[in-house]
């Protein structure tokens, strides 16, 4: 009996080892990342298991002199979306590269940005407008209200604090400067959120926060490109964010929306670093930009 038990445990242990992936072994080596600014480093890497993956990552030291920005209200905010009369306009859809370019032209030194919240309408009838973004606050103004779901939001307070949590109905948000809402929670206090069981592979965008809230992590994985990068599942976003150093993390809008953008100081233009199939860059309902603030 003891011999059988030992053999069984050895078998289970072997299977566990076979199932282990690179994100379960150690942490990402940020010392090898490229410097974007004094407190921001970024990089990319390729993995061939559990399938071909190319991933862009960034770490932002929140103790540095940085603040954040997201999409503002459209000029015709609140009007009916012409193509969808049952919906009201919240934002004008915009490519993340254009979001950064516009910020730079207005004098805001935005040096990094990714796409953020999902939106509606999303059907066969195209629209240049977006609505139903979940809680979205831009420069203290509520652009889109909280929706009746359990999705957490990143809250960037006017005093510099950052929280990732679900906002209560009717909560006073006057102290919040910016807010964006996720699609799925994938990592909570270092433990994977396994509620999403889908196995659908796609490009993904994830945002994470370290346990001490000193570091924020951006992650974008390319997908739907057989010989370049196949993408990942929602649950795997949590694995990757934890590998980067996050204790809490969320999955944002993905697919053709996933965008990882930096400001090229030499060429003086916004540059999208990840690669969408056929080079198509989608206008999105909102983006999240990192701004280097004046001291």
FENWOTA-V239996 format. One record per helix or strand. SS is the DSSP state (H for helix, E for strand). FROM is the first residue (numbers start at 1). TO is the last residue. Records with the same first field share a line. If there is no record, write none. Layout:
SS=FROM-TO ; FROM-TO
//
This chain:
H=2-19 ; 22-24 ; 30-32 ; 96-105 ; 234-244 ; 255-257 ; 277-279
E=34-37 ; 40-47 ; 53-61 ; 66-70 ; 80-81 ; 84-88 ; 91-92 ; 94-94 ; 110-115 ; 120-120 ; 129-131 ; 136-138 ; 141-144 ; 153-157 ; 162-165 ; 176-181 ; 184-188 ; 191-192 ; 202-202 ; 204-209 ; 215-221 ; 225-225 ; 229-229 ; 232-232 ; 248-251 ; 260-264 ; 269-272 ; 284-284 ; 287-292
//
